[in-house]
Structure formats: structure tokens, C-alpha cells
Amino acid sequence: MSSQTARSVSLALVGGVAAMLFFRFGLLIWAGFVAWAILAGAGDDSSALQKTIAGTIFGAVMAWGAFMLNTLVEVPAEGWLWVPRIGVSVAITLLILGVATRASMLSYLPASLAGYAALFGAMATAIAGQSDASILNSPHLHNPLINVVISMVGGALFASASNRVAGSLTKQ
């Protein structure tokens, strides 16, 4: 089988299994596929997998930190002061995220930015209609940080498995 066909078959098989498991356990399949894409961009070796997992987790934690920092200063929701407050929180955490790329394990910036963005996406749906950010501190799968981290690590692992299956299907 050609490498293109093997990759397509592997993508379909492993992606289908991933979708069934993610939906069954309430994980975010879109976050898993984002991590899958990050791994595809980083390469297919153990270093790329480690950097993808570490970066997406770190990015999600930094975004969680931005939300937590944002809640430290009380302002009325109907006022305009929440706009600069979230901007400052994001700026601080993105500065930390950028500086952290000096560490080898966090050096692949797209992974960290994807984790950061995924948490913001999950937060947008999780806190809709809620008046507080208590969901951020809850130790369950409905906590966006926990769900994003598990989903992105799972996506990276499924991507790695897909690459191994494709390799075994390719003509030698």
C-alpha cells in the first residue's frame, strides 16, 4: 500500500475509534483533533509527541491562569472595566508562555498556543449562562482545564498511534 493510502486508512480507522471514545466519555473531540494537527506539524517522533503534550498542557494551564487572574479583581459585569482586566490577564500569561519556550520541552510554541486557545474555546461554552467562575476550580470533567488537557493528550496519543499504523501498512 502506498504511504498516502496507508496514512488515509490509518487516519480513518484511528480517528473513528478516537471519536467514539471521546464522545462516550464526554471529551472534546475538536481539541483532540487540534492536538493531532499540532503533532503532525511537529513531526512524528517521541520528541515531537513529548513537546506536543507538554506544550498543550502548559498552554491550557496558562489560559486557565488568565481566567483565574481575571477573577481576582471584582468589577460589575455591566461595566466596561472587564475589558482591560481580561486583556491584562491574557498579556501576562502570554508573556509567561512566550518566555517558557526557552525550556526544551516547551519550545514548540504552536503546541502551547493551541492549548491556550482550546481552553478559551472550552471556557466560552462552559461558563455561558453562569454568573461566576466556580467551574474553573471543580475537580471533574466539566472543568474546562481538565477536559481540554485530557482531550489534547488523547488527541496527540491517537495521532501517534495513527502514524504507527500508517507505517505498518506502508509498502516496504
C-alpha positions as CSV (number, residue, x, y, z in Angstrom):
1,M,0.0,0.0,0.0
2,S,1.3,3.5,-0.8
3,S,2.2,5.8,2.1
4,Q,-0.6,8.2,1.2
5,T,-3.2,5.4,1.2
6,A,-1.8,3.9,4.4
7,R,-1.9,7.3,6.1
8,S,-5.5,7.8,4.9
9,V,-6.7,4.4,6.1
10,S,-4.9,4.8,9.4
11,L,-6.4,8.3,9.8
12,A,-9.9,7.0,9.2
13,L,-9.6,3.9,11.5
14,V,-7.8,5.6,14.4
15,G,-9.8,8.8,14.0
16,G,-13.1,6.8,14.1
17,V,-12.0,5.0,17.3
18,A,-10.9,8.3,18.9
19,A,-14.3,9.9,18.0
20,M,-16.2,7.0,19.6
21,L,-14.2,7.1,22.8
22,F,-14.1,10.9,23.1
23,F,-17.9,11.2,22.7
24,R,-18.5,8.2,25.0
25,F,-16.5,9.8,27.8
26,G,-17.6,13.5,27.2
27,L,-14.2,14.7,26.0
28,L,-13.7,17.5,23.4
29,I,-13.1,15.8,20.1
30,W,-12.2,19.1,18.4
31,A,-9.5,19.7,21.0
32,G,-8.2,16.2,20.3
33,F,-8.0,16.9,16.6
34,V,-6.2,20.2,17.2
35,A,-3.6,18.3,19.2
36,W,-3.4,15.7,16.4
37,A,-2.7,18.5,13.9
38,I,-0.1,20.0,16.2
39,L,1.7,16.7,16.3
40,A,1.5,16.4,12.5
41,G,3.2,19.8,12.3
42,A,5.8,19.0,14.9
43,G,6.9,15.7,13.3
44,D,6.4,12.1,14.2
45,D,9.0,11.1,16.8
46,S,9.0,10.8,20.5
47,S,10.4,14.3,21.0
48,A,7.6,15.8,18.9
49,L,5.0,13.8,20.9
50,Q,6.5,14.9,24.2
51,K,6.6,18.6,23.1
52,T,3.1,18.4,21.8
53,I,1.7,17.0,25.1
54,A,3.8,19.3,27.3
55,G,3.0,22.4,25.2
56,T,-0.7,21.8,25.0
57,I,-1.0,21.2,28.7
58,F,1.2,24.2,29.5
59,G,-0.9,26.4,27.2
60,A,-4.2,25.3,28.7
61,V,-2.8,25.9,32.2
62,M,-1.7,29.4,31.2
63,A,-5.1,30.2,29.8
64,W,-6.7,28.8,33.0
65,G,-4.3,31.2,34.9
66,A,-5.6,34.1,32.8
67,F,-9.2,33.3,33.8
68,M,-8.2,32.9,37.4
69,L,-6.2,36.2,37.4
70,N,-9.2,37.8,35.7
71,T,-11.5,36.8,38.6
72,L,-9.2,38.4,41.3
73,V,-10.4,41.9,40.6
74,E,-14.2,42.4,41.1
75,V,-15.9,44.6,38.6
76,P,-19.6,44.8,37.7
77,A,-20.4,42.7,34.6
78,E,-22.4,45.5,33.1
79,G,-19.4,47.9,33.2
80,W,-16.6,48.2,30.8
81,L,-13.7,47.5,33.2
82,W,-13.8,43.8,32.5
83,V,-12.3,44.5,29.0
84,P,-8.9,45.8,30.2
85,R,-8.9,43.3,33.0
86,I,-9.0,40.3,30.7
87,G,-6.6,42.0,28.3
88,V,-4.0,42.4,31.1
89,S,-4.6,38.8,32.3
90,V,-4.0,37.5,28.8
91,A,-1.0,39.7,28.2
92,I,0.7,38.4,31.5
93,T,0.0,34.8,30.8
94,L,1.1,35.0,27.1
95,L,4.3,36.7,28.2
96,I,5.0,33.7,30.5
97,L,4.0,31.3,27.7
98,G,6.5,33.0,25.4
99,V,9.3,33.1,27.8
100,A,8.7,29.4,28.7
101,T,9.7,28.4,25.1
102,R,13.3,28.7,26.3
103,A,12.7,25.3,28.0
104,S,13.3,22.5,25.5
105,M,10.1,20.7,26.4
106,L,8.0,23.8,25.8
107,S,10.0,25.1,22.8
108,Y,7.3,24.2,20.2
109,L,5.2,27.4,20.5
110,P,2.3,26.2,18.3
111,A,1.5,23.5,20.9
112,S,1.3,25.9,23.7
113,L,-0.8,28.4,21.7
114,A,-3.2,25.6,20.7
115,G,-3.6,24.5,24.3
116,Y,-4.2,28.2,25.3
117,A,-6.8,28.7,22.5
118,A,-8.5,25.4,23.3
119,L,-9.1,26.4,26.9
120,F,-10.5,29.7,25.8
121,G,-12.9,27.8,23.4
122,A,-13.9,25.4,26.1
123,M,-14.4,28.2,28.6
124,A,-16.7,30.1,26.2
125,T,-19.2,27.3,26.2
126,A,-18.7,26.1,29.8
127,I,-19.4,29.4,31.5
128,A,-22.2,30.5,29.2
129,G,-25.1,31.4,31.5
130,Q,-23.0,31.2,34.7
131,S,-22.5,34.2,37.0
132,D,-19.2,33.0,38.5
133,A,-16.1,31.1,37.5
134,S,-16.6,28.2,40.1
135,I,-16.4,25.7,37.3
136,L,-12.7,26.6,37.0
137,N,-12.0,25.1,40.4
138,S,-14.2,22.0,40.3
139,P,-12.3,18.6,40.1
140,H,-14.5,17.0,37.4
141,L,-14.6,16.5,33.7
142,H,-16.9,19.6,33.3
143,N,-13.9,21.7,34.4
144,P,-12.6,23.1,31.0
145,L,-9.0,22.7,32.1
146,I,-9.3,19.0,33.0
147,N,-11.4,18.3,29.8
148,V,-9.0,20.2,27.5
149,V,-5.9,18.6,28.9
150,I,-7.3,15.1,28.7
151,S,-8.7,15.7,25.2
152,M,-5.5,17.2,23.8
153,V,-3.2,14.5,25.4
154,G,-5.6,11.9,24.0
155,G,-5.6,13.5,20.6
156,A,-1.8,13.5,20.5
157,L,-1.6,9.9,21.5
158,F,-4.2,8.9,18.9
159,A,-2.2,10.8,16.3
160,S,0.9,9.0,17.3
161,A,-0.9,5.6,17.1
162,S,-2.3,6.6,13.6
163,N,1.2,7.3,12.4
164,R,2.4,3.9,13.7
165,V,-0.5,2.1,12.0
166,A,0.2,4.0,8.7
167,G,3.9,3.0,9.0
168,S,2.9,-0.7,9.4
169,L,0.6,-0.5,6.4
170,T,3.1,1.1,4.0
171,K,4.8,-1.0,1.4
172,Q,8.5,-1.6,2.3
